[in-house]
Amino acid sequence: MSSRLAKTDANGSDTTVNYQTTDVAHAEEDAEKGSSVPLQKPDDLKAVQQVDPANAWNLDPAFKVSIGPDEDPKHLSTLRKWSIVLLINAGALCVTSASSVAAFTEAPLSQRFHVGQEVPILSISLFVLGLGIGPLFVGPLSEVYGRNIVYRAALFFFWVFTWPVAFPPDIGTFLAFRFLTGVSGAAFLSVSGGSVADLFEGLKVPTPMACYTLSPFIGPTLGPLFSGFINQNSNWKWTYRIFLIWIFIEWIVIMLFVPETYHPVLLKWKAAKAAILLGILYLAFQAFPIIFGEVHRFNTQEQGLSFLGLGIGMVIALATQPLWNRLYVRQAKENGGVRPPECNLIMGQWGAILVPVSLYWLAFTTYKHIPWIVPMLASVPLGTGFFFCFTSIFTYLVTSYRPIAASAMAANTFMRATFAAAFPLFAGQMYGKLGTVGATALLAGLTTLTAPLPFIFYRIGARLRSKFHTAL
């Protein structure tokens, strides 16, 4: 296999030296037999030997492995890219809904296995802990073996591990496999952000990233809604049996319609932050039944409906995405066509204000004499604030650390899920000691303390990124 090395002669004109990349001695022999410029010693030989191996493939287009326009995921049609994103989002919705459906299976589990009420609460915490630990493995794996195989394997094991949850012989088995299902489903909370980065770039990233953010965070609000209706009208085991069907359908769809999108893996084939907020969101799965069940006497399925406010708020937040897109276009024009990643934090600044304000509203309207609709209305801007914060964080991570987007998301998911696993464990005791007003006001105070973070990172983010070679 031969290639060419550019060389400047004594007159300053460019000439070409032919050489064999596999054997320098053969290059000498070819030059003596009639190459365009005789290969002379020692200068030409030294030039060949000093070629940086890492850059040698750039010397001749024949050696370069690249992705053609028809193979690059970013060149897929808009409809195809959005189909992929929506299918992956459906997987994230399935996983995160499964995390919170246990909210209304705690009482029947306690009765079935003759254990205290605190033990079944672990089913949420262990699942969410699995969601936090899983990304530490699947994030890096997706950047070695690709996104597709991780999605397929994750859904398969998620389905397999749900069987012992749906048909548990004892409480230990139930809890152990709740943790394993969380670990298995974690791919859709970390790798999905990398898939969005694979498919879209520049000003086209925020909208699909916003949709991706909606799925894993509206899922926990839909879970209690599903669970409430199922447990009100059927056996608690059907909560998990329905998920067996849903997960299997998701797996088949991902297998058939979601292609590989990770650029380095495609090349290989061709060649040969936010943690406290999520904790509060999961704590709500214990708090809302107390506020609306014990204070306002809602039945089981009505308690499930009480989570609708959060979901409505998130949908409203998604509807504002065109406004943000216009803002991003204007900022790009102001910065020479390049939009700094810190621009994504403006949405987070609004969220950082909405979340504590909504929690204070919720806290001081949980009295029994205040109509139930008032605290429920407070959950609408709370959902909007959650969405703004998480969309801002996710988009900032993906656009700032694109070369390691999945790993950055994995680290972020680990921190968020660790808080989310711990918060529900003390929710009952906290609300029992402080009451609905005091406990919710405490959460509002915590979010008030974290509110300045997006404003701070907006100012210093560029300096921080400049210190890391993996940042853009």
C-alpha positions in Angstrom: 0.0 0.0 0.0 1.6 3.3 -1.1 1.0 6.9 -0.2 2.6 10.3 -0.8 4.6 12.8 1.3 4.8 16.4 0.3 8.4 17.8 0.1 9.8 21.2 -0.8 13.0 21.3 -2.9 15.8 23.8 -2.9 13.9 26.1 -5.3 10.9 26.2 -3.0 8.6 24.2 -5.2 6.5 21.3 -3.9 7.3 17.8 -5.1 6.1 14.4 -4.0 7.9 11.5 -2.6 6.4 8.0 -3.1 6.9 5.5 -0.2 5.4 2.3 1.1 3.7 2.7 4.4 4.4 -0.9 5.3 8.1 -0.9 4.6 10.4 2.1 4.2 13.0 -0.1 2.3 10.4 -0.8 -0.4 9.9 3.0 -0.7 13.6 3.4 -1.5 13.4 0.6 -4.2 10.3 2.2 -5.8 11.9 5.6 -5.9 15.0 4.2 -7.7 12.7 2.5 -10.3 11.1 5.8 -11.3 9.2 7.7 -8.7 8.6 11.3 -9.4 11.5 12.4 -7.1 14.3 10.1 -6.1 14.2 9.3 -2.5 17.5 10.5 -1.1 19.3 9.8 2.2 19.2 10.9 4.8 16.7 13.8 4.5 13.8 12.0 2.7 14.1 8.9 4.8 14.1 11.0 8.0 11.0 12.9 6.7 9.2 9.6 6.3 10.2 8.3 9.7 9.1 11.5 11.4 5.5 11.4 10.2 3.3 11.4 13.2 1.4 8.0 13.1 -1.6 9.6 14.6 -1.8 12.0 11.6 -0.6 9.7 8.9 -4.1 8.9 7.7 -4.5 12.5 6.7 -1.6 12.3 4.2 -3.7 10.6 1.6 -7.4 10.5 1.3 -7.1 6.8 0.4 -6.3 6.1 4.0 -9.0 8.2 5.7 -12.0 6.4 7.2 -15.0 8.7 7.3 -18.8 8.6 7.4 -20.5 9.6 4.2 -23.5 11.8 4.1 -25.8 8.8 3.6 -24.3 7.2 6.8 -24.0 10.2 9.1 -27.0 10.2 11.6 -27.0 14.0 11.5 -27.9 13.8 7.8 -31.0 11.7 8.4 -34.3 13.3 7.5 -35.9 15.4 10.2 -38.8 12.9 10.4 -36.4 10.0 10.8 -34.4 11.8 13.5 -37.5 12.8 15.5 -38.9 9.3 15.2 -35.7 7.9 16.8 -35.8 10.6 19.6 -39.5 9.9 20.3 -39.0 6.1 20.5 -36.0 6.6 22.9 -38.1 9.0 24.9 -40.9 6.4 25.1 -38.3 4.0 26.7 -37.4 6.7 29.2 -41.0 7.3 30.0 -41.5 3.6 30.6 -38.5 3.3 32.9 -39.4 6.4 35.0 -43.0 5.5 35.2 -42.0 2.2 36.6 -40.0 4.0 39.3 -43.0 5.6 40.9 -45.8 3.1 40.3 -44.8 1.5 43.6 -46.3 4.5 45.5 -49.7 2.8 45.7 -48.5 -0.8 46.0 -46.9 -0.2 49.4 -50.0 -0.9 51.6 -51.0 -4.2 49.8 -47.3 -5.3 49.8 -47.1 -4.6 53.5 -50.3 -6.7 54.1 -49.2 -9.5 51.7 -45.7 -10.1 53.2 -46.5 -9.0 56.8 -43.9 -6.3 57.0 -44.0 -2.7 58.3 -45.0 0.2 56.0 -41.4 1.4 55.8 -40.1 -1.8 54.1 -42.3 -1.4 50.9 -41.2 2.3 50.6 -37.7 0.8 49.8 -39.2 -0.4 46.5 -39.0 3.2 45.2 -35.7 4.1 46.8 -34.0 0.9 45.6 -35.3 1.4 42.0 -34.1 5.0 42.0 -30.7 4.0 43.5 -30.4 1.5 40.6 -31.1 4.4 38.2 -28.2 6.2 39.8 -25.7 3.4 39.8 -26.6 2.0 36.3 -25.3 5.1 34.3 -21.8 4.7 35.8 -21.6 1.5 33.7 -23.9 2.1 30.7 -22.6 5.6 30.0 -19.0 4.6 29.2 -20.1 1.4 27.6 -22.3 3.3 25.1 -19.2 5.3 24.1 -17.2 2.1 23.4 -19.8 -0.2 21.9 -22.5 2.3 20.8 -25.9 3.4 21.9 -28.0 0.7 20.2 -26.6 -2.4 21.9 -26.9 -0.6 25.3 -30.6 0.2 24.7 -31.4 -3.3 23.5 -29.6 -5.0 26.4 -31.0 -2.6 28.9 -34.6 -3.1 27.9 -34.2 -6.9 27.7 -32.8 -7.2 31.2 -35.4 -4.6 32.4 -38.1 -7.0 31.1 -36.5 -10.1 32.5 -36.0 -8.6 36.0 -39.6 -7.3 36.1 -40.9 -10.9 36.2 -39.8 -11.5 39.8 -41.3 -8.1 40.7 -44.6 -9.0 39.2 -44.6 -12.5 40.8 -42.6 -12.2 44.0 -42.3 -15.2 46.4 -41.2 -12.9 49.2 -40.4 -9.3 50.0 -36.7 -9.8 49.7 -37.0 -11.0 46.2 -39.3 -8.1 45.3 -36.9 -5.5 46.7 -33.8 -7.0 45.1 -35.3 -7.1 41.7 -36.7 -3.6 42.0 -33.1 -2.5 42.4 -32.0 -4.6 39.4 -34.7 -3.2 37.2 -33.6 0.3 38.1 -30.0 -0.6 37.1 -31.2 -2.1 33.8 -33.4 0.9 32.9 -30.8 3.5 33.7 -29.5 3.6 30.1 -32.5 5.7 29.1 -31.6 8.4 31.7 -28.0 8.9 30.6 -27.4 7.5 27.1 -30.4 9.2 25.6 -28.8 12.6 26.0 -25.8 11.3 24.0 -28.2 10.0 21.2 -29.7 13.5 20.9 -26.2 14.9 20.5 -25.5 12.3 17.9 -28.5 13.3 15.8 -28.6 17.1 16.2 -26.2 19.9 16.4 -26.0 23.6 17.1 -29.3 25.4 17.3 -31.2 22.2 16.6 -30.2 20.6 19.9 -32.5 22.4 22.4 -35.9 21.3 21.2 -35.2 17.5 21.1 -33.3 17.8 24.3 -36.3 19.5 25.9 -38.5 16.6 24.7 -36.0 14.1 26.1 -36.1 16.0 29.4 -39.9 15.8 29.5 -40.0 12.0 29.2 -38.0 11.0 32.3 -39.5 13.7 34.4 -43.2 13.4 33.4 -42.8 9.6 33.8 -42.7 9.7 37.7 -45.8 11.9 37.7 -47.7 9.4 35.4 -46.7 6.4 37.4 -48.8 7.1 40.5 -51.7 8.0 38.1 -51.5 4.6 36.5 -51.0 2.9 39.8 -53.8 4.6 41.5 -56.4 3.5 38.9 -55.0 -0.1 38.8 -54.9 -0.5 42.6 -58.3 1.0 43.0 -59.9 -1.4 40.6 -57.7 -4.5 40.5 -54.9 -6.5 42.2 -51.6 -4.7 43.0 -49.7 -7.3 41.0 -51.3 -6.0 37.8 -49.4 -2.8 38.3 -46.2 -4.7 37.3 -47.8 -7.1 34.9 -48.9 -4.2 32.7 -45.3 -3.0 32.8 -44.2 -6.4 31.6 -46.3 -5.9 28.5 -45.2 -2.3 28.0 -41.5 -3.1 28.4 -41.7 -6.0 25.9 -43.3 -3.7 23.3 -40.7 -1.1 23.8 -37.9 -3.6 23.4 -39.4 -4.8 20.0 -39.8 -1.3 18.8 -36.2 -0.3 19.7 -34.9 -3.4 18.1 -36.7 -2.7 14.8 -36.6 1.1 14.4 -33.7 2.7 16.3 -30.4 2.5 14.5 -26.9 3.1 15.9 -26.2 6.9 16.1 -22.8 7.1 17.9 -20.3 8.5 15.4 -17.1 6.8 16.7 -18.8 3.4 16.7 -20.0 3.9 13.1 -16.4 4.8 12.1 -15.2 1.6 13.8 -17.6 -0.5 11.8 -16.7 1.3 8.6 -12.9 0.8 9.2 -13.3 -2.7 10.5 -26.6 18.9 37.9 -29.9 19.2 39.9 -29.6 16.4 42.3 -31.7 18.0 45.1 -34.5 18.8 42.6 -34.9 15.2 41.6 -34.9 14.2 45.3 -37.7 16.6 45.9 -39.6 15.3 42.9 -39.4 11.7 44.2 -40.2 12.9 47.7 -43.5 14.2 46.3 -44.6 10.6 45.7 -44.7 10.3 49.5 -45.8 13.9 50.2 -48.7 14.2 47.8 -50.6 11.2 49.3 -50.2 12.8 52.7 -51.3 16.3 51.6 -54.2 15.1 49.5 -55.0 11.7 51.1 -54.7 12.5 54.8 -55.6 16.2 54.8 -58.2 16.3 52.0 -59.4 12.7 52.2 -58.8 11.8 48.6 -59.2 8.1 47.7 -56.5 6.1 46.0 -57.2 6.9 42.4 -57.9 10.6 43.3 -54.5 10.7 45.0 -53.0 9.5 41.7 -54.8 12.3 39.9 -53.2 14.8 42.3 -49.9 14.3 40.4 -51.5 15.7 37.2 -50.6 19.3 38.1 -46.9 18.4 37.9 -47.4 16.8 34.5 -49.4 19.7 33.2 -46.7 22.1 34.3 -44.1 20.1 32.4 -46.2 20.1 29.2 -46.7 23.9 29.5 -42.9 24.3 29.9 -42.3 22.2 26.7 -44.8 24.4 24.8 -42.5 27.4 25.5 -39.6 25.8 23.6 -40.1 27.9 20.4 -39.6 31.0 22.5 -36.3 29.7 23.8 -35.3 28.7 20.3 -35.8 32.3 19.1 -33.7 33.5 22.1 -30.9 31.0 21.2 -30.9 32.1 17.6 -30.5 35.8 18.6 -27.7 34.9 21.0 -25.9 32.9 18.3 -26.0 36.0 16.0 -24.6 38.2 18.8 -21.7 35.7 19.2 -20.6 35.4 15.6 -22.9 32.4 14.8 -21.8 30.4 17.8 -24.1 30.0 20.7 -22.1 29.6 24.0 -23.4 26.6 26.1 -24.0 28.9 29.0 -27.0 30.3 27.1 -28.8 27.2 28.0 -28.7 28.2 31.7 -31.1 31.1 31.2 -34.0 28.6 31.2 -32.5 27.2 34.4 -32.5 30.6 36.0 -36.3 30.8 35.5 -36.7 27.3 36.8 -34.6 28.1 39.9 -37.1 30.9 40.7 -40.3 29.0 39.9 -39.4 25.9 42.0 -39.0 27.6 45.5 -41.9 30.0 44.8 -44.2 27.1 44.0 -43.0 25.1 47.0 -43.7 28.0 49.3 -47.2 28.4 47.7 -47.8 24.7 48.2 -46.5 24.7 51.8 -48.8 27.5 53.0 -51.9 26.3 51.3 -51.9 22.7 52.6 -54.2 23.6 55.6 -57.4 21.6 55.7 -59.7 24.6 55.5 -58.1 25.7 52.2 -59.7 24.1 49.1 -57.7 21.2 47.6 -57.5 23.0 44.3 -55.2 25.7 45.6 -52.3 23.5 46.6 -52.9 21.4 43.4 -52.6 24.6 41.3 -49.2 25.2 43.0 -47.9 22.0 41.5 -48.4 23.3 38.0 -45.6 26.0 38.1 -43.6 23.5 40.2 -43.7 21.1 37.3 -42.7 23.9 34.9 -39.8 24.9 37.2 -38.6 21.3 37.4 -38.7 21.0 33.6 -36.8 24.3 33.0 -34.1 23.3 35.5 -33.5 19.8 34.1 -33.7 20.8 30.5 -31.2 23.5 31.1 -28.8 21.2 32.9 -29.1 18.4 30.4 -28.6 20.7 27.3 -25.7 22.4 29.0 -23.9 19.2 29.7 -24.5 17.8 26.2 -23.4 20.9 24.4 -20.5 21.7 26.7 -19.0 18.1 26.8 -20.2 16.7 23.5 -17.2 14.3 23.1 -18.1 12.6 26.4 -21.8 13.5 26.5 -23.1 10.1 27.7 -20.4 10.0 30.5 -21.2 13.5 31.6 -24.9 12.6 31.7 -24.1 9.4 33.6 -22.2 11.3 36.4 -25.1 13.8 36.6 -27.7 10.9 36.8 -25.7 9.2 39.5 -25.9 12.3 41.7 -29.5 13.0 41.0 -30.6 9.4 41.6 -28.7 9.1 44.8 -30.7 12.0 46.2 -33.9 10.7 44.7 -33.3 7.3 46.4 -32.7 8.8 49.8 -35.4 11.5 50.0 -38.5 9.2 50.0 -37.0 7.2 52.9 -37.5 10.0 55.4 -40.5 11.7 53.8 -43.0 10.1 56.1 -41.1 10.8 59.3 -40.4 14.4 58.1 -44.0 15.1 57.4 -45.1 13.4 60.5 -42.8 15.6 62.7 -43.0 18.9 60.9 -46.5 18.7 59.4 -47.4 19.4 55.8 -46.7 23.1 56.1 -43.3 22.8 57.9 -42.0 19.9 55.8 -42.9 21.5 52.5 -41.5 24.9 53.6 -38.2 23.1 54.5 -38.0 21.8 50.9 -38.7 25.3 49.6 -35.9 26.6 51.7 -33.5 24.0 50.3 -34.3 25.0 46.8 -34.0 28.6 47.7 -30.4 27.9 48.7 -29.7 26.2 45.3 -31.5 28.9 43.3 -28.3 31.0 42.6 -26.4 28.1 41.0 -27.6 28.6 37.3 -26.8 32.4 37.7 -23.3 31.6 39.0 -22.5 29.0 36.3 -23.8 31.4 33.6 -21.1 33.8 34.7 -18.2 31.3 35.3 -19.1 28.4 33.1 -16.9 29.5 30.2 -13.8 29.7 32.5 -14.5 26.3 34.0 -14.9 24.7 30.5 -11.6 26.2 29.4 -9.8 24.1 32.0 -11.0 20.7 30.6 -9.9 19.4 27.2 -13.1 17.4 26.8 -15.2 20.5 27.0 -16.2 22.5 24.0 
